[in-house]
Amino acid sequence: MRYIAAYLLLTLGGNTSPAASDVEKLLSSVGIEADSERLSKLISELEGKNVEELIAEGKGKLASVPSGGAAASSEGGS
């Protein structure tokens, strides 16, 4: 999550296509060491994609997931 969060912060700051080095720099500024392999994978998967469109697509997918759970019953036996 930290890599995605850093990537999104950079895009919100105006960098429409952050590089791995940008994310590493941001993470290191708060004392987090980046795993270059995981970061490279994230960057390659997001390359050429619009973050806002991905978020909108993800929201649509989440909306179709049932989120209601069974109500817990409590018996008040005395």
mmCIF file of the N, C-alpha and C atoms, coordinates in Angstrom:
data_MODEL
# 
_entry.id   MODEL 
# 
loop_
_atom_site.group_PDB 
_atom_site.id 
_atom_site.type_symbol 
_atom_site.label_atom_id 
_atom_site.label_alt_id 
_atom_site.label_comp_id 
_atom_site.label_asym_id 
_atom_site.label_entity_id 
_atom_site.label_seq_id 
_atom_site.pdbx_PDB_ins_code 
_atom_site.Cartn_x 
_atom_site.Cartn_y 
_atom_site.Cartn_z 
_atom_site.occupancy 
_atom_site.B_iso_or_equiv 
_atom_site.pdbx_formal_charge 
_atom_site.auth_seq_id 
_atom_site.auth_comp_id 
_atom_site.auth_asym_id 
_atom_site.auth_atom_id 
_atom_site.pdbx_PDB_model_num 
ATOM 1   N N  . MET A 1 1  ? 0.821   -1.202  0.000   1.00 0.00 ? 1  MET A N  1 
ATOM 2   C CA . MET A 1 1  ? 0.000   0.000   0.000   1.00 0.00 ? 1  MET A CA 1 
ATOM 3   C C  . MET A 1 1  ? 0.856   1.253   0.000   1.00 0.00 ? 1  MET A C  1 
ATOM 4   N N  . ARG A 1 2  ? 2.009   1.199   0.637   1.00 0.00 ? 2  ARG A N  1 
ATOM 5   C CA . ARG A 1 2  ? 2.825   2.410   0.729   1.00 0.00 ? 2  ARG A CA 1 
ATOM 6   C C  . ARG A 1 2  ? 3.297   2.871   -0.635  1.00 0.00 ? 2  ARG A C  1 
ATOM 7   N N  . TYR A 1 3  ? 3.552   1.944   -1.543  1.00 0.00 ? 3  TYR A N  1 
ATOM 8   C CA . TYR A 1 3  ? 4.010   2.321   -2.874  1.00 0.00 ? 3  TYR A CA 1 
ATOM 9   C C  . TYR A 1 3  ? 2.883   2.982   -3.664  1.00 0.00 ? 3  TYR A C  1 
ATOM 10  N N  . ILE A 1 4  ? 1.706   2.415   -3.558  1.00 0.00 ? 4  ILE A N  1 
ATOM 11  C CA . ILE A 1 4  ? 0.548   2.985   -4.244  1.00 0.00 ? 4  ILE A CA 1 
ATOM 12  C C  . ILE A 1 4  ? 0.224   4.356   -3.659  1.00 0.00 ? 4  ILE A C  1 
ATOM 13  N N  . ALA A 1 5  ? 0.260   4.467   -2.342  1.00 0.00 ? 5  ALA A N  1 
ATOM 14  C CA . ALA A 1 5  ? -0.025  5.748   -1.688  1.00 0.00 ? 5  ALA A CA 1 
ATOM 15  C C  . ALA A 1 5  ? 0.975   6.809   -2.119  1.00 0.00 ? 5  ALA A C  1 
ATOM 16  N N  . ALA A 1 6  ? 2.239   6.459   -2.163  1.00 0.00 ? 6  ALA A N  1 
ATOM 17  C CA . ALA A 1 6  ? 3.263   7.408   -2.587  1.00 0.00 ? 6  ALA A CA 1 
ATOM 18  C C  . ALA A 1 6  ? 3.055   7.800   -4.044  1.00 0.00 ? 6  ALA A C  1 
ATOM 19  N N  . TYR A 1 7  ? 2.741   6.829   -4.883  1.00 0.00 ? 7  TYR A N  1 
ATOM 20  C CA . TYR A 1 7  ? 2.492   7.093   -6.300  1.00 0.00 ? 7  TYR A CA 1 
ATOM 21  C C  . TYR A 1 7  ? 1.321   8.065   -6.457  1.00 0.00 ? 7  TYR A C  1 
ATOM 22  N N  . LEU A 1 8  ? 0.238   7.810   -5.713  1.00 0.00 ? 8  LEU A N  1 
ATOM 23  C CA . LEU A 1 8  ? -0.938  8.676   -5.786  1.00 0.00 ? 8  LEU A CA 1 
ATOM 24  C C  . LEU A 1 8  ? -0.641  10.083  -5.263  1.00 0.00 ? 8  LEU A C  1 
ATOM 25  N N  . LEU A 1 9  ? 0.138   10.183  -4.198  1.00 0.00 ? 9  LEU A N  1 
ATOM 26  C CA . LEU A 1 9  ? 0.522   11.504  -3.685  1.00 0.00 ? 9  LEU A CA 1 
ATOM 27  C C  . LEU A 1 9  ? 1.306   12.290  -4.739  1.00 0.00 ? 9  LEU A C  1 
ATOM 28  N N  . LEU A 1 10 ? 2.185   11.604  -5.427  1.00 0.00 ? 10 LEU A N  1 
ATOM 29  C CA . LEU A 1 10 ? 2.965   12.275  -6.471  1.00 0.00 ? 10 LEU A CA 1 
ATOM 30  C C  . LEU A 1 10 ? 2.076   12.736  -7.620  1.00 0.00 ? 10 LEU A C  1 
ATOM 31  N N  . THR A 1 11 ? 1.097   11.910  -7.992  1.00 0.00 ? 11 THR A N  1 
ATOM 32  C CA . THR A 1 11 ? 0.196   12.326  -9.072  1.00 0.00 ? 11 THR A CA 1 
ATOM 33  C C  . THR A 1 11 ? -0.676  13.492  -8.626  1.00 0.00 ? 11 THR A C  1 
ATOM 34  N N  . LEU A 1 12 ? -1.114  13.482  -7.374  1.00 0.00 ? 12 LEU A N  1 
ATOM 35  C CA . LEU A 1 12 ? -1.887  14.610  -6.852  1.00 0.00 ? 12 LEU A CA 1 
ATOM 36  C C  . LEU A 1 12 ? -1.056  15.889  -6.837  1.00 0.00 ? 12 LEU A C  1 
ATOM 37  N N  . GLY A 1 13 ? 0.238   15.739  -6.671  1.00 0.00 ? 13 GLY A N  1 
ATOM 38  C CA . GLY A 1 13 ? 1.143   16.878  -6.654  1.00 0.00 ? 13 GLY A CA 1 
ATOM 39  C C  . GLY A 1 13 ? 1.497   17.387  -8.041  1.00 0.00 ? 13 GLY A C  1 
ATOM 40  N N  . GLY A 1 14 ? 0.972   16.736  -9.074  1.00 0.00 ? 14 GLY A N  1 
ATOM 41  C CA . GLY A 1 14 ? 1.193   17.230  -10.427 1.00 0.00 ? 14 GLY A CA 1 
ATOM 42  C C  . GLY A 1 14 ? 2.087   16.372  -11.300 1.00 0.00 ? 14 GLY A C  1 
ATOM 43  N N  . ASN A 1 15 ? 2.701   15.348  -10.751 1.00 0.00 ? 15 ASN A N  1 
ATOM 44  C CA . ASN A 1 15 ? 3.550   14.460  -11.537 1.00 0.00 ? 15 ASN A CA 1 
ATOM 45  C C  . ASN A 1 15 ? 2.652   13.380  -12.139 1.00 0.00 ? 15 ASN A C  1 
ATOM 46  N N  . THR A 1 16 ? 2.305   13.539  -13.419 1.00 0.00 ? 16 THR A N  1 
ATOM 47  C CA . THR A 1 16 ? 1.332   12.627  -14.029 1.00 0.00 ? 16 THR A CA 1 
ATOM 48  C C  . THR A 1 16 ? 1.867   11.224  -14.274 1.00 0.00 ? 16 THR A C  1 
ATOM 49  N N  . SER A 1 17 ? 3.181   11.063  -14.270 1.00 0.00 ? 17 SER A N  1 
ATOM 50  C CA . SER A 1 17 ? 3.764   9.746   -14.501 1.00 0.00 ? 17 SER A CA 1 
ATOM 51  C C  . SER A 1 17 ? 5.024   9.583   -13.654 1.00 0.00 ? 17 SER A C  1 
ATOM 52  N N  . PRO A 1 18 ? 4.858   9.370   -12.346 1.00 0.00 ? 18 PRO A N  1 
ATOM 53  C CA . PRO A 1 18 ? 6.021   9.241   -11.467 1.00 0.00 ? 18 PRO A CA 1 
ATOM 54  C C  . PRO A 1 18 ? 6.888   8.031   -11.828 1.00 0.00 ? 18 PRO A C  1 
ATOM 55  N N  . ALA A 1 19 ? 8.184   8.238   -11.754 1.00 0.00 ? 19 ALA A N  1 
ATOM 56  C CA . ALA A 1 19 ? 9.143   7.154   -11.970 1.00 0.00 ? 19 ALA A CA 1 
ATOM 57  C C  . ALA A 1 19 ? 9.428   6.480   -10.631 1.00 0.00 ? 19 ALA A C  1 
ATOM 58  N N  . ALA A 1 20 ? 10.055  5.322   -10.696 1.00 0.00 ? 20 ALA A N  1 
ATOM 59  C CA . ALA A 1 20 ? 10.411  4.603   -9.478  1.00 0.00 ? 20 ALA A CA 1 
ATOM 60  C C  . ALA A 1 20 ? 11.288  5.469   -8.582  1.00 0.00 ? 20 ALA A C  1 
ATOM 61  N N  . SER A 1 21 ? 12.178  6.233   -9.176  1.00 0.00 ? 21 SER A N  1 
ATOM 62  C CA . SER A 1 21 ? 13.060  7.095   -8.382  1.00 0.00 ? 21 SER A CA 1 
ATOM 63  C C  . SER A 1 21 ? 12.281  8.173   -7.644  1.00 0.00 ? 21 SER A C  1 
ATOM 64  N N  . ASP A 1 22 ? 11.191  8.660   -8.248  1.00 0.00 ? 22 ASP A N  1 
ATOM 65  C CA . ASP A 1 22 ? 10.347  9.655   -7.586  1.00 0.00 ? 22 ASP A CA 1 
ATOM 66  C C  . ASP A 1 22 ? 9.684   9.057   -6.343  1.00 0.00 ? 22 ASP A C  1 
ATOM 67  N N  . VAL A 1 23 ? 9.176   7.844   -6.488  1.00 0.00 ? 23 VAL A N  1 
ATOM 68  C CA . VAL A 1 23 ? 8.506   7.173   -5.377  1.00 0.00 ? 23 VAL A CA 1 
ATOM 69  C C  . VAL A 1 23 ? 9.520   6.854   -4.281  1.00 0.00 ? 23 VAL A C  1 
ATOM 70  N N  . GLU A 1 24 ? 10.696  6.372   -4.675  1.00 0.00 ? 24 GLU A N  1 
ATOM 71  C CA . GLU A 1 24 ? 11.744  6.070   -3.699  1.00 0.00 ? 24 GLU A CA 1 
ATOM 72  C C  . GLU A 1 24 ? 12.138  7.316   -2.918  1.00 0.00 ? 24 GLU A C  1 
ATOM 73  N N  . LYS A 1 25 ? 12.270  8.434   -3.622  1.00 0.00 ? 25 LYS A N  1 
ATOM 74  C CA . LYS A 1 25 ? 12.649  9.689   -2.968  1.00 0.00 ? 25 LYS A CA 1 
ATOM 75  C C  . LYS A 1 25 ? 11.591  10.120  -1.962  1.00 0.00 ? 25 LYS A C  1 
ATOM 76  N N  . LEU A 1 26 ? 10.323  10.015  -2.341  1.00 0.00 ? 26 LEU A N  1 
ATOM 77  C CA . LEU A 1 26 ? 9.237   10.381  -1.434  1.00 0.00 ? 26 LEU A CA 1 
ATOM 78  C C  . LEU A 1 26 ? 9.226   9.480   -0.204  1.00 0.00 ? 26 LEU A C  1 
ATOM 79  N N  . LEU A 1 27 ? 9.340   8.179   -0.413  1.00 0.00 ? 27 LEU A N  1 
ATOM 80  C CA . LEU A 1 27 ? 9.324   7.239   0.700   1.00 0.00 ? 27 LEU A CA 1 
ATOM 81  C C  . LEU A 1 27 ? 10.523  7.448   1.624   1.00 0.00 ? 27 LEU A C  1 
ATOM 82  N N  . SER A 1 28 ? 11.686  7.684   1.052   1.00 0.00 ? 28 SER A N  1 
ATOM 83  C CA . SER A 1 28 ? 12.875  7.875   1.887   1.00 0.00 ? 28 SER A CA 1 
ATOM 84  C C  . SER A 1 28 ? 12.786  9.154   2.708   1.00 0.00 ? 28 SER A C  1 
ATOM 85  N N  . SER A 1 29 ? 12.013  10.136  2.225   1.00 0.00 ? 29 SER A N  1 
ATOM 86  C CA . SER A 1 29 ? 11.866  11.388  2.975   1.00 0.00 ? 29 SER A CA 1 
ATOM 87  C C  . SER A 1 29 ? 11.118  11.181  4.290   1.00 0.00 ? 29 SER A C  1 
ATOM 88  N N  . VAL A 1 30 ? 10.400  10.065  4.405   1.00 0.00 ? 30 VAL A N  1 
ATOM 89  C CA . VAL A 1 30 ? 9.695   9.752   5.651   1.00 0.00 ? 30 VAL A CA 1 
ATOM 90  C C  . VAL A 1 30 ? 10.278  8.500   6.309   1.00 0.00 ? 30 VAL A C  1 
ATOM 91  N N  . GLY A 1 31 ? 11.475  8.125   5.901   1.00 0.00 ? 31 GLY A N  1 
ATOM 92  C CA . GLY A 1 31 ? 12.184  7.035   6.550   1.00 0.00 ? 31 GLY A CA 1 
ATOM 93  C C  . GLY A 1 31 ? 11.791  5.639   6.120   1.00 0.00 ? 31 GLY A C  1 
ATOM 94  N N  . ILE A 1 32 ? 11.215  5.494   4.938   1.00 0.00 ? 32 ILE A N  1 
ATOM 95  C CA . ILE A 1 32 ? 10.807  4.175   4.450   1.00 0.00 ? 32 ILE A CA 1 
ATOM 96  C C  . ILE A 1 32 ? 11.730  3.760   3.317   1.00 0.00 ? 32 ILE A C  1 
ATOM 97  N N  . GLU A 1 33 ? 12.301  2.573   3.451   1.00 0.00 ? 33 GLU A N  1 
ATOM 98  C CA . GLU A 1 33 ? 13.164  2.043   2.396   1.00 0.00 ? 33 GLU A CA 1 
ATOM 99  C C  . GLU A 1 33 ? 12.304  1.251   1.416   1.00 0.00 ? 33 GLU A C  1 
ATOM 100 N N  . ALA A 1 34 ? 12.435  1.561   0.150   1.00 0.00 ? 34 ALA A N  1 
ATOM 101 C CA . ALA A 1 34 ? 11.606  0.923   -0.878  1.00 0.00 ? 34 ALA A CA 1 
ATOM 102 C C  . ALA A 1 34 ? 12.219  -0.394  -1.345  1.00 0.00 ? 34 ALA A C  1 
ATOM 103 N N  . ASP A 1 35 ? 11.362  -1.357  -1.616  1.00 0.00 ? 35 ASP A N  1 
ATOM 104 C CA . ASP A 1 35 ? 11.760  -2.619  -2.227  1.00 0.00 ? 35 ASP A CA 1 
ATOM 105 C C  . ASP A 1 35 ? 11.726  -2.380  -3.735  1.00 0.00 ? 35 ASP A C  1 
ATOM 106 N N  . SER A 1 36 ? 12.891  -2.314  -4.354  1.00 0.00 ? 36 SER A N  1 
ATOM 107 C CA . SER A 1 36 ? 12.963  -1.928  -5.768  1.00 0.00 ? 36 SER A CA 1 
ATOM 108 C C  . SER A 1 36 ? 12.224  -2.890  -6.691  1.00 0.00 ? 36 SER A C  1 
ATOM 109 N N  . GLU A 1 37 ? 12.190  -4.165  -6.344  1.00 0.00 ? 37 GLU A N  1 
ATOM 110 C CA . GLU A 1 37 ? 11.501  -5.150  -7.187  1.00 0.00 ? 37 GLU A CA 1 
ATOM 111 C C  . GLU A 1 37 ? 9.983   -4.896  -7.189  1.00 0.00 ? 37 GLU A C  1 
ATOM 112 N N  . ARG A 1 38 ? 9.419   -4.705  -6.004  1.00 0.00 ? 38 ARG A N  1 
ATOM 113 C CA . ARG A 1 38 ? 7.962   -4.448  -5.902  1.00 0.00 ? 38 ARG A CA 1 
ATOM 114 C C  . ARG A 1 38 ? 7.613   -3.111  -6.535  1.00 0.00 ? 38 ARG A C  1 
ATOM 115 N N  . LEU A 1 39 ? 8.462   -2.121  -6.326  1.00 0.00 ? 39 LEU A N  1 
ATOM 116 C CA . LEU A 1 39 ? 8.219   -0.801  -6.884  1.00 0.00 ? 39 LEU A CA 1 
ATOM 117 C C  . LEU A 1 39 ? 8.286   -0.833  -8.404  1.00 0.00 ? 39 LEU A C  1 
ATOM 118 N N  . SER A 1 40 ? 9.247   -1.542  -8.958  1.00 0.00 ? 40 SER A N  1 
ATOM 119 C CA . SER A 1 40 ? 9.369   -1.663  -10.412 1.00 0.00 ? 40 SER A CA 1 
ATOM 120 C C  . SER A 1 40 ? 8.130   -2.318  -11.009 1.00 0.00 ? 40 SER A C  1 
ATOM 121 N N  . LYS A 1 41 ? 7.618   -3.334  -10.323 1.00 0.00 ? 41 LYS A N  1 
ATOM 122 C CA . LYS A 1 41 ? 6.411   -4.012  -10.804 1.00 0.00 ? 41 LYS A CA 1 
ATOM 123 C C  . LYS A 1 41 ? 5.236   -3.049  -10.823 1.00 0.00 ? 41 LYS A C  1 
ATOM 124 N N  . LEU A 1 42 ? 5.069   -2.264  -9.746  1.00 0.00 ? 42 LEU A N  1 
ATOM 125 C CA . LEU A 1 42 ? 3.977   -1.288  -9.689  1.00 0.00 ? 42 LEU A CA 1 
ATOM 126 C C  . LEU A 1 42 ? 4.095   -0.265  -10.815 1.00 0.00 ? 42 LEU A C  1 
ATOM 127 N N  . ILE A 1 43 ? 5.292   0.277   -10.998 1.00 0.00 ? 43 ILE A N  1 
ATOM 128 C CA . ILE A 1 43 ? 5.506   1.292   -12.033 1.00 0.00 ? 43 ILE A CA 1 
ATOM 129 C C  . ILE A 1 43 ? 5.203   0.716   -13.416 1.00 0.00 ? 43 ILE A C  1 
ATOM 130 N N  . SER A 1 44 ? 5.641   -0.512  -13.677 1.00 0.00 ? 44 SER A N  1 
ATOM 131 C CA . SER A 1 44 ? 5.387   -1.113  -14.992 1.00 0.00 ? 44 SER A CA 1 
ATOM 132 C C  . SER A 1 44 ? 3.906   -1.370  -15.220 1.00 0.00 ? 44 SER A C  1 
ATOM 133 N N  . GLU A 1 45 ? 3.169   -1.723  -14.152 1.00 0.00 ? 45 GLU A N  1 
ATOM 134 C CA . GLU A 1 45 ? 1.736   -1.979  -14.299 1.00 0.00 ? 45 GLU A CA 1 
ATOM 135 C C  . GLU A 1 45 ? 0.936   -0.690  -14.485 1.00 0.00 ? 45 GLU A C  1 
ATOM 136 N N  . LEU A 1 46 ? 1.433   0.415   -13.945 1.00 0.00 ? 46 LEU A N  1 
ATOM 137 C CA . LEU A 1 46 ? 0.720   1.690   -14.069 1.00 0.00 ? 46 LEU A CA 1 
ATOM 138 C C  . LEU A 1 46 ? 1.180   2.528   -15.264 1.00 0.00 ? 46 LEU A C  1 
ATOM 139 N N  . GLU A 1 47 ? 2.246   2.117   -15.904 1.00 0.00 ? 47 GLU A N  1 
ATOM 140 C CA . GLU A 1 47 ? 2.809   2.871   -17.015 1.00 0.00 ? 47 GLU A CA 1 
ATOM 141 C C  . GLU A 1 47 ? 1.783   3.072   -18.140 1.00 0.00 ? 47 GLU A C  1 
ATOM 142 N N  . GLY A 1 48 ? 1.606   4.331   -18.511 1.00 0.00 ? 48 GLY A N  1 
ATOM 143 C CA . GLY A 1 48 ? 0.702   4.672   -19.603 1.00 0.00 ? 48 GLY A CA 1 
ATOM 144 C C  . GLY A 1 48 ? -0.770  4.666   -19.234 1.00 0.00 ? 48 GLY A C  1 
ATOM 145 N N  . LYS A 1 49 ? -1.079  4.493   -17.961 1.00 0.00 ? 49 LYS A N  1 
ATOM 146 C CA . LYS A 1 49 ? -2.481  4.454   -17.527 1.00 0.00 ? 49 LYS A CA 1 
ATOM 147 C C  . LYS A 1 49 ? -2.837  5.726   -16.776 1.00 0.00 ? 49 LYS A C  1 
ATOM 148 N N  . ASN A 1 50 ? -4.082  6.118   -16.881 1.00 0.00 ? 50 ASN A N  1 
ATOM 149 C CA . ASN A 1 50 ? -4.589  7.298   -16.194 1.00 0.00 ? 50 ASN A CA 1 
ATOM 150 C C  . ASN A 1 50 ? -5.076  6.883   -14.807 1.00 0.00 ? 50 ASN A C  1 
ATOM 151 N N  . VAL A 1 51 ? -4.487  7.475   -13.772 1.00 0.00 ? 51 VAL A N  1 
ATOM 152 C CA . VAL A 1 51 ? -4.800  7.085   -12.399 1.00 0.00 ? 51 VAL A CA 1 
ATOM 153 C C  . VAL A 1 51 ? -6.262  7.345   -12.070 1.00 0.00 ? 51 VAL A C  1 
ATOM 154 N N  . GLU A 1 52 ? -6.810  8.475   -12.510 1.00 0.00 ? 52 GLU A N  1 
ATOM 155 C CA . GLU A 1 52 ? -8.215  8.775   -12.216 1.00 0.00 ? 52 GLU A CA 1 
ATOM 156 C C  . GLU A 1 52 ? -9.146  7.731   -12.824 1.00 0.00 ? 52 GLU A C  1 
ATOM 157 N N  . GLU A 1 53 ? -8.828  7.285   -14.033 1.00 0.00 ? 53 GLU A N  1 
ATOM 158 C CA . GLU A 1 53 ? -9.654  6.260   -14.681 1.00 0.00 ? 53 GLU A CA 1 
ATOM 159 C C  . GLU A 1 53 ? -9.551  4.927   -13.931 1.00 0.00 ? 53 GLU A C  1 
ATOM 160 N N  . LEU A 1 54 ? -8.356  4.596   -13.459 1.00 0.00 ? 54 LEU A N  1 
ATOM 161 C CA . LEU A 1 54 ? -8.180  3.357   -12.703 1.00 0.00 ? 54 LEU A CA 1 
ATOM 162 C C  . LEU A 1 54 ? -8.966  3.387   -11.401 1.00 0.00 ? 54 LEU A C  1 
ATOM 163 N N  . ILE A 1 55 ? -8.961  4.543   -10.735 1.00 0.00 ? 55 ILE A N  1 
ATOM 164 C CA . ILE A 1 55 ? -9.713  4.679   -9.484  1.00 0.00 ? 55 ILE A CA 1 
ATOM 165 C C  . ILE A 1 55 ? -11.205 4.551   -9.748  1.00 0.00 ? 55 ILE A C  1 
ATOM 166 N N  . ALA A 1 56 ? -11.696 5.206   -10.804 1.00 0.00 ? 56 ALA A N  1 
ATOM 167 C CA . ALA A 1 56 ? -13.110 5.125   -11.149 1.00 0.00 ? 56 ALA A CA 1 
ATOM 168 C C  . ALA A 1 56 ? -13.504 3.688   -11.492 1.00 0.00 ? 56 ALA A C  1 
ATOM 169 N N  . GLU A 1 57 ? -12.646 3.001   -12.223 1.00 0.00 ? 57 GLU A N  1 
ATOM 170 C CA . GLU A 1 57 ? -12.911 1.602   -12.576 1.00 0.00 ? 57 GLU A CA 1 
ATOM 171 C C  . GLU A 1 57 ? -12.952 0.733   -11.318 1.00 0.00 ? 57 GLU A C  1 
ATOM 172 N N  . GLY A 1 58 ? -12.032 0.982   -10.404 1.00 0.00 ? 58 GLY A N  1 
ATOM 173 C CA . GLY A 1 58 ? -11.989 0.217   -9.158  1.00 0.00 ? 58 GLY A CA 1 
ATOM 174 C C  . GLY A 1 58 ? -13.216 0.460   -8.293  1.00 0.00 ? 58 GLY A C  1 
ATOM 175 N N  . LYS A 1 59 ? -13.685 1.712   -8.273  1.00 0.00 ? 59 LYS A N  1 
ATOM 176 C CA . LYS A 1 59 ? -14.892 2.022   -7.506  1.00 0.00 ? 59 LYS A CA 1 
ATOM 177 C C  . LYS A 1 59 ? -16.085 1.257   -8.057  1.00 0.00 ? 59 LYS A C  1 
ATOM 178 N N  . GLY A 1 60 ? -16.163 1.172   -9.375  1.00 0.00 ? 60 GLY A N  1 
ATOM 179 C CA . GLY A 1 60 ? -17.253 0.432   -10.008 1.00 0.00 ? 60 GLY A CA 1 
ATOM 180 C C  . GLY A 1 60 ? -17.214 -1.043  -9.637  1.00 0.00 ? 60 GLY A C  1 
ATOM 181 N N  . LYS A 1 61 ? -16.007 -1.598  -9.592  1.00 0.00 ? 61 LYS A N  1 
ATOM 182 C CA . LYS A 1 61 ? -15.876 -3.011  -9.222  1.00 0.00 ? 61 LYS A CA 1 
ATOM 183 C C  . LYS A 1 61 ? -16.242 -3.224  -7.757  1.00 0.00 ? 61 LYS A C  1 
ATOM 184 N N  . LEU A 1 62 ? -15.837 -2.299  -6.888  1.00 0.00 ? 62 LEU A N  1 
ATOM 185 C CA . LEU A 1 62 ? -16.167 -2.430  -5.471  1.00 0.00 ? 62 LEU A CA 1 
ATOM 186 C C  . LEU A 1 62 ? -17.666 -2.313  -5.225  1.00 0.00 ? 62 LEU A C  1 
ATOM 187 N N  . ALA A 1 63 ? -18.330 -1.511  -6.030  1.00 0.00 ? 63 ALA A N  1 
ATOM 188 C CA . ALA A 1 63 ? -19.768 -1.326  -5.863  1.00 0.00 ? 63 ALA A CA 1 
ATOM 189 C C  . ALA A 1 63 ? -20.533 -2.626  -6.114  1.00 0.00 ? 63 ALA A C  1 
ATOM 190 N N  . SER A 1 64 ? -19.959 -3.511  -6.927  1.00 0.00 ? 64 SER A N  1 
ATOM 191 C CA . SER A 1 64 ? -20.646 -4.763  -7.248  1.00 0.00 ? 64 SER A CA 1 
ATOM 192 C C  . SER A 1 64 ? -20.343 -5.871  -6.237  1.00 0.00 ? 64 SER A C  1 
ATOM 193 N N  . VAL A 1 65 ? -19.452 -5.610  -5.296  1.00 0.00 ? 65 VAL A N  1 
ATOM 194 C CA . VAL A 1 65 ? -19.106 -6.617  -4.284  1.00 0.00 ? 65 VAL A CA 1 
ATOM 195 C C  . VAL A 1 65 ? -20.084 -6.508  -3.124  1.00 0.00 ? 65 VAL A C  1 
ATOM 196 N N  . PRO A 1 66 ? -20.718 -7.611  -2.757  1.00 0.00 ? 66 PRO A N  1 
ATOM 197 C CA . PRO A 1 66 ? -21.627 -7.550  -1.613  1.00 0.00 ? 66 PRO A CA 1 
ATOM 198 C C  . PRO A 1 66 ? -20.852 -7.198  -0.348  1.00 0.00 ? 66 PRO A C  1 
ATOM 199 N N  . SER A 1 67 ? -21.350 -6.226  0.368   1.00 0.00 ? 67 SER A N  1 
ATOM 200 C CA . SER A 1 67 ? -20.628 -5.802  1.569   1.00 0.00 ? 67 SER A CA 1 
ATOM 201 C C  . SER A 1 67 ? -21.456 -5.969  2.843   1.00 0.00 ? 67 SER A C  1 
ATOM 202 N N  . GLY A 1 68 ? -22.674 -6.442  2.695   1.00 0.00 ? 68 GLY A N  1 
ATOM 203 C CA . GLY A 1 68 ? -23.510 -6.641  3.886   1.00 0.00 ? 68 GLY A CA 1 
ATOM 204 C C  . GLY A 1 68 ? -23.125 -7.949  4.560   1.00 0.00 ? 68 GLY A C  1 
ATOM 205 N N  . GLY A 1 69 ? -23.121 -7.914  5.849   1.00 0.00 ? 69 GLY A N  1 
ATOM 206 C CA . GLY A 1 69 ? -22.805 -9.124  6.597   1.00 0.00 ? 69 GLY A CA 1 
ATOM 207 C C  . GLY A 1 69 ? -24.025 -9.557  7.384   1.00 0.00 ? 69 GLY A C  1 
ATOM 208 N N  . ALA A 1 70 ? -23.963 -10.750 7.867   1.00 0.00 ? 70 ALA A N  1 
ATOM 209 C CA . ALA A 1 70 ? -25.063 -11.244 8.698   1.00 0.00 ? 70 ALA A CA 1 
ATOM 210 C C  . ALA A 1 70 ? -25.060 -10.478 10.006  1.00 0.00 ? 70 ALA A C  1 
ATOM 211 N N  . ALA A 1 71 ? -26.214 -10.103 10.439  1.00 0.00 ? 71 ALA A N  1 
ATOM 212 C CA . ALA A 1 71 ? -26.333 -9.364  11.705  1.00 0.00 ? 71 ALA A CA 1 
ATOM 213 C C  . ALA A 1 71 ? -26.104 -10.313 12.864  1.00 0.00 ? 71 ALA A C  1 
ATOM 214 N N  . ALA A 1 72 ? -25.322 -9.865  13.793  1.00 0.00 ? 72 ALA A N  1 
ATOM 215 C CA . ALA A 1 72 ? -25.058 -10.693 14.963  1.00 0.00 ? 72 ALA A CA 1 
ATOM 216 C C  . ALA A 1 72 ? -26.256 -10.639 15.898  1.00 0.00 ? 72 ALA A C  1 
ATOM 217 N N  . SER A 1 73 ? -26.676 -11.780 16.331  1.00 0.00 ? 73 SER A N  1 
ATOM 218 C CA . SER A 1 73 ? -27.811 -11.780 17.256  1.00 0.00 ? 73 SER A CA 1 
ATOM 219 C C  . SER A 1 73 ? -27.287 -11.922 18.672  1.00 0.00 ? 73 SER A C  1 
ATOM 220 N N  . SER A 1 74 ? -27.950 -11.238 19.546  1.00 0.00 ? 74 SER A N  1 
ATOM 221 C CA . SER A 1 74 ? -27.548 -11.360 20.948  1.00 0.00 ? 74 SER A CA 1 
ATOM 222 C C  . SER A 1 74 ? -28.793 -11.787 21.741  1.00 0.00 ? 74 SER A C  1 
ATOM 223 N N  . GLU A 1 75 ? -28.605 -12.834 22.466  1.00 0.00 ? 75 GLU A N  1 
ATOM 224 C CA . GLU A 1 75 ? -29.721 -13.302 23.298  1.00 0.00 ? 75 GLU A CA 1 
ATOM 225 C C  . GLU A 1 75 ? -29.547 -12.739 24.680  1.00 0.00 ? 75 GLU A C  1 
ATOM 226 N N  . GLY A 1 76 ? -30.563 -12.125 25.167  1.00 0.00 ? 76 GLY A N  1 
ATOM 227 C CA . GLY A 1 76 ? -30.514 -11.533 26.512  1.00 0.00 ? 76 GLY A CA 1 
ATOM 228 C C  . GLY A 1 76 ? -31.192 -12.430 27.527  1.00 0.00 ? 76 GLY A C  1 
ATOM 229 N N  . GLY A 1 77 ? -30.704 -13.646 27.636  1.00 0.00 ? 77 GLY A N  1 
ATOM 230 C CA . GLY A 1 77 ? -31.299 -14.578 28.584  1.00 0.00 ? 77 GLY A CA 1 
ATOM 231 C C  . GLY A 1 77 ? -30.998 -14.195 30.021  1.00 0.00 ? 77 GLY A C  1 
ATOM 232 N N  . SER A 1 78 ? -31.973 -14.298 30.885  1.00 0.00 ? 78 SER A N  1 
ATOM 233 C CA . SER A 1 78 ? -31.703 -13.982 32.295  1.00 0.00 ? 78 SER A CA 1 
ATOM 234 C C  . SER A 1 78 ? -31.940 -15.159 33.175  1.00 0.00 ? 78 SER A C  1 
# 
